[in-house]
Each structure stands twice: as C-alpha cells, then as structure tokens.
C-alpha cells in the first residue's frame, strides 16, 4: 500500500466518471485491470497528489509492471509528493518506476523475447530487412487470394504464393511507413516480421476491384493487379495473442522504454494493444521461440494528434519536434495521442540510450530503408533529415555524450 498526504481533508478533483469524496482508497484488482481502469486511477492519484491530498493506493495484488507505471505517472504529475511516495514504492518493490535499473524485472532470457542486443547495427541490411533477400516476394507469379482483411484503417488481402507461403498484404497510406519503421525497430534490436513493399503483383480469385474491400462475399475474378502493398510473411510463426503496453513482463525496463521512445521518434500515434502481437516461432532458428512484436506501425511518419494523427506525410513529419525538455527528472515529448500515459516516467538516460542505438545507423542504411518502401529521392532526403535531427535532440539530453550522429557512411 502506498500512502502520501499533506492535507487529510480535501475534495477529490472533479472527473466526469468519479464523484467527489474527501479521500480515496483505490483497489485496482487481483493482479490485472483494464487499461481504462488504470488510466482513471492514474488521473485520480496524480490530481490528489498534486494538491497535497491524502491518497492511499493499495497495489498489493497488482502486477509489478502495472504498479511501476502507476507510480511513475503519479510522480510525474506530483513532484512535491515524490519523497514519501518514493519510499512507499520502494517498499512495494516498485523501484523500476523511479528509474532504478535498466534491467527491470525481466531476466536476460525473457528480455530476449522483446529485444536482443544488436551488435551489428551498422551492417544490417535495411533494404531487405529481417527477412533478407531470400524471402522477397516474387513479382512474376500469381498470388492466390485467401480472404479480405477488413480490420483497421487500411484494407488488404491474405494471399498465398506458389510455394505455399502465406502473406498479409496491406495497401494504402500505411504500407510505406510500415516498411521503414519496421526496419528501424529491427535494426536496433526489436523483433519484427519479414516485410516487403511490392509495387507490382498479381492475384487470382480475389474481389473484382479494390472498392469491394468491405464485401463479405465478393465475386471472384480470374486475375487482377492490385495496388502496391506491404507484404508481411505470416508463415513460420503462430500468433498466440496480443500484449498490452501497460501489462507485460518488460514494463519498467530500459528496453521497454526504448521501444516506446523509438515509436515516439517516428511519430507513431497508433499505439493500441491490437497492434501488438505475441509470436510463437515454429521454424527452427537461433534465439527465443517467443517474440513480443509491435506489428502494425503504419500510423507513423506523419504528425501525432487527437483523436488521430496523420500518416506518411513528410510535411507533417517535419512540422513536429521530438523532445520538448525535461521536467522533474522526466522527459517531455512533443507527442499528442490517445496514449499520453505512455510518455510519462521516461528519463533522459532512457532517451539517450535509445538515440545512441539509432545514431549507429548510417546514411546508406536509412536511404535503403526508404528505398525499400518505394519513396522518391526528394521525399527520402526530407524524412531522413528530420529523423537525424530528432536523434540529435535525444542525444543532447546527455551533455557529456559527444557523438557525430547518424550518417557517418
């Protein structure tokens, strides 16, 4: 149980879903709670602490990761209450929320399910990405239509190639940024599936036109040439569920925060649980047989915003910064989305760690990533210039770190 107060008698700050009460004792539940529940709890606790009011949070049975994020959010919103809340958090083994350790609660074997230290960043092939050249979808074959993908913002298809490999094809304004962002995350150590941007391909047995995207029983055609699309390999692994940003084994670790920071840098505003997948790897390979993956990252390379931002818009991307400053020991990001709780509790050291990894990418690698996604040369230059500026903003949070930045070769 955490307790902090300066005034025992004060009204609970107004919230549209919570009646006023002179003090509160919050019971998040037996180990798990919905994201909305924790958002509400964070709001109440932070408001009360900011006003110096008695606030008691019983987190005895709450998973450590969720408890750590709650503590971090409260501290970010109530620096005057930091001393007594910090002591209580430490007693409850929530030190990770105070920036205690880069390792957090996840051991090295478990951490490898999210992140593997990339000792070869500067030599990674950003054109072919994690799948390499051998898995590039062929353009001189017909892909057999399996079903329409009608979920989410972008339409798409599930198809099968002549070798029996299954692919998910996404068309529209998310296809190109997903190729780039996926390669960037993979380059700095985070698991990503094989993805490719295919500009010309043919499909048999599919709907008669792209306008049939919402049809449940489309007419079948003999052959068609759909729009360019992102091909994501679905063979070789099984998706066994989603994972939540607020409740996973890695909350409180530097690698977890680094994944968030990298997504902030590319202006990914669509950080919903439905975009996070747990893969069970079926084909023999080195490394863990379970991956935690941020799978759909197409809501990037635009501008963050509420309720939604833009995608794949270089002018918007250029208009938004990355870091606004540091307040009470935590970084303030130029990030506006439905997921504002995720930007709290991140330290300058976390940002420097992430940007130091990104700074190892060369100009050639960044160009290869955009070339793989079919961007024109002038748009590529503009995106890369802004990405490099953002990386330098992150590195600047450590005045002792001297780095030439990305683009050394």
JOFENKA-V71438 format. One record per backbone hydrogen bond with DSSP energy under -1.0 kcal/mol. CO is the residue of the C=O (numbers start at 1). NH is the residue of the N-H. E is the energy in kcal/mol with one decimal. If there is no record, write none. Layout:
BEGIN
co:CO nh:NH e:E
co:CO nh:NH e:E
END
This chain:
BEGIN
co:2 nh:57 e:-2.4
co:4 nh:55 e:-2.1
co:7 nh:54 e:-2.1
co:15 nh:18 e:-1.5
co:22 nh:10 e:-1.0
co:24 nh:56 e:-1.5
co:26 nh:58 e:-1.7
co:29 nh:31 e:-2.0
co:31 nh:63 e:-1.1
co:34 nh:38 e:-1.8
co:35 nh:39 e:-2.3
co:36 nh:40 e:-2.2
co:37 nh:41 e:-2.2
co:38 nh:42 e:-2.9
co:39 nh:43 e:-2.1
co:40 nh:44 e:-2.3
co:41 nh:45 e:-2.7
co:42 nh:46 e:-2.6
co:43 nh:47 e:-2.2
co:44 nh:48 e:-2.4
co:45 nh:49 e:-2.6
co:46 nh:50 e:-2.4
co:47 nh:51 e:-1.2
co:48 nh:53 e:-2.8
co:49 nh:52 e:-1.7
co:52 nh:6 e:-1.9
co:52 nh:7 e:-2.4
co:55 nh:4 e:-1.6
co:56 nh:26 e:-1.6
co:57 nh:2 e:-3.0
co:59 nh:62 e:-1.2
co:63 nh:67 e:-2.4
co:64 nh:68 e:-2.8
co:65 nh:69 e:-2.0
co:66 nh:70 e:-2.1
co:67 nh:71 e:-2.3
co:68 nh:72 e:-2.3
co:69 nh:73 e:-2.4
co:70 nh:74 e:-2.3
co:71 nh:75 e:-2.5
co:72 nh:76 e:-2.5
co:73 nh:77 e:-1.5
co:78 nh:81 e:-1.5
co:79 nh:82 e:-1.6
co:81 nh:85 e:-1.9
co:82 nh:86 e:-2.9
co:83 nh:87 e:-1.7
co:84 nh:88 e:-1.8
co:85 nh:89 e:-2.7
co:86 nh:90 e:-2.5
co:87 nh:91 e:-1.9
co:88 nh:92 e:-1.2
co:89 nh:94 e:-2.8
co:90 nh:93 e:-1.6
co:94 nh:97 e:-1.7
co:95 nh:98 e:-1.6
co:95 nh:100 e:-1.3
co:96 nh:99 e:-1.6
co:102 nh:254 e:-1.9
co:107 nh:111 e:-3.2
co:108 nh:112 e:-1.5
co:110 nh:113 e:-2.0
co:111 nh:114 e:-2.1
co:111 nh:115 e:-3.0
co:113 nh:292 e:-3.1
co:114 nh:191 e:-1.2
co:117 nh:119 e:-1.0
co:120 nh:123 e:-1.6
co:121 nh:124 e:-1.5
co:124 nh:126 e:-1.1
co:125 nh:129 e:-1.7
co:129 nh:132 e:-1.3
co:133 nh:136 e:-1.3
co:143 nh:204 e:-2.5
co:144 nh:160 e:-1.6
co:147 nh:158 e:-2.9
co:149 nh:156 e:-1.1
co:155 nh:171 e:-2.1
co:156 nh:149 e:-2.5
co:157 nh:169 e:-3.3
co:158 nh:146 e:-2.9
co:158 nh:147 e:-1.4
co:159 nh:167 e:-2.8
co:160 nh:144 e:-2.8
co:161 nh:164 e:-2.4
co:165 nh:161 e:-2.5
co:166 nh:234 e:-2.9
co:167 nh:159 e:-2.6
co:168 nh:232 e:-2.3
co:169 nh:157 e:-2.0
co:170 nh:230 e:-2.9
co:172 nh:175 e:-1.2
co:174 nh:178 e:-1.6
co:175 nh:179 e:-1.2
co:176 nh:180 e:-1.6
co:177 nh:181 e:-2.9
co:178 nh:182 e:-2.1
co:179 nh:183 e:-1.6
co:180 nh:184 e:-2.0
co:181 nh:185 e:-2.6
co:182 nh:186 e:-2.3
co:183 nh:187 e:-2.4
co:184 nh:188 e:-1.3
co:185 nh:190 e:-2.3
co:186 nh:189 e:-1.6
co:189 nh:116 e:-2.4
co:194 nh:233 e:-2.3
co:196 nh:231 e:-3.6
co:198 nh:229 e:-2.2
co:202 nh:143 e:-2.4
co:203 nh:224 e:-2.2
co:204 nh:145 e:-2.7
co:206 nh:221 e:-1.5
co:209 nh:212 e:-1.9
co:210 nh:213 e:-1.2
co:212 nh:215 e:-1.7
co:221 nh:205 e:-2.3
co:224 nh:203 e:-2.6
co:229 nh:198 e:-2.8
co:230 nh:170 e:-2.3
co:231 nh:196 e:-2.2
co:232 nh:168 e:-2.5
co:236 nh:282 e:-2.3
co:236 nh:283 e:-1.4
co:238 nh:280 e:-3.1
co:241 nh:278 e:-2.7
co:250 nh:253 e:-2.2
co:253 nh:257 e:-2.1
co:254 nh:258 e:-2.6
co:255 nh:259 e:-1.7
co:256 nh:260 e:-1.7
co:257 nh:261 e:-2.7
co:258 nh:262 e:-2.5
co:259 nh:263 e:-1.6
co:260 nh:264 e:-2.4
co:261 nh:265 e:-2.4
co:262 nh:266 e:-1.3
co:263 nh:268 e:-2.8
co:264 nh:267 e:-1.6
co:266 nh:301 e:-3.0
co:270 nh:272 e:-1.2
co:272 nh:275 e:-1.7
co:273 nh:276 e:-2.0
co:275 nh:295 e:-2.1
co:275 nh:296 e:-1.2
co:277 nh:293 e:-3.1
co:278 nh:240 e:-2.5
co:279 nh:291 e:-2.5
co:280 nh:238 e:-2.4
co:289 nh:281 e:-2.3
co:291 nh:279 e:-2.7
co:293 nh:277 e:-2.6
co:293 nh:295 e:-1.0
co:298 nh:300 e:-1.6
co:299 nh:269 e:-1.7
co:300 nh:312 e:-2.5
co:301 nh:313 e:-2.1
co:303 nh:310 e:-2.4
co:313 nh:317 e:-2.5
co:314 nh:318 e:-2.4
co:315 nh:319 e:-1.0
co:317 nh:320 e:-1.0
co:322 nh:334 e:-2.3
co:325 nh:332 e:-3.2
co:327 nh:330 e:-1.8
co:330 nh:327 e:-3.2
co:332 nh:324 e:-3.3
co:332 nh:325 e:-1.2
co:333 nh:335 e:-1.7
co:339 nh:342 e:-1.6
co:340 nh:343 e:-1.2
co:341 nh:344 e:-1.1
co:346 nh:331 e:-3.0
co:347 nh:351 e:-1.7
co:348 nh:352 e:-2.8
co:349 nh:353 e:-2.5
co:350 nh:354 e:-2.0
co:351 nh:355 e:-2.8
co:352 nh:356 e:-2.3
co:353 nh:357 e:-1.3
co:354 nh:358 e:-2.2
co:355 nh:359 e:-2.3
co:357 nh:360 e:-1.3
co:358 nh:361 e:-1.7
co:361 nh:407 e:-1.1
co:362 nh:366 e:-2.2
co:363 nh:367 e:-2.7
co:364 nh:368 e:-2.5
co:365 nh:369 e:-2.1
co:366 nh:370 e:-1.8
co:367 nh:371 e:-2.7
co:368 nh:372 e:-2.5
co:370 nh:375 e:-2.1
co:371 nh:374 e:-1.5
co:376 nh:380 e:-2.4
co:377 nh:381 e:-2.3
co:378 nh:382 e:-1.6
co:379 nh:383 e:-2.4
co:380 nh:384 e:-2.7
co:381 nh:385 e:-2.3
co:382 nh:386 e:-1.8
co:383 nh:387 e:-2.5
co:384 nh:388 e:-2.7
co:385 nh:389 e:-1.7
co:386 nh:390 e:-2.3
co:387 nh:391 e:-2.3
co:388 nh:392 e:-2.0
co:389 nh:393 e:-1.9
co:390 nh:394 e:-2.1
co:391 nh:395 e:-2.4
co:392 nh:396 e:-2.0
co:394 nh:397 e:-1.4
co:395 nh:398 e:-2.0
co:398 nh:401 e:-1.6
END
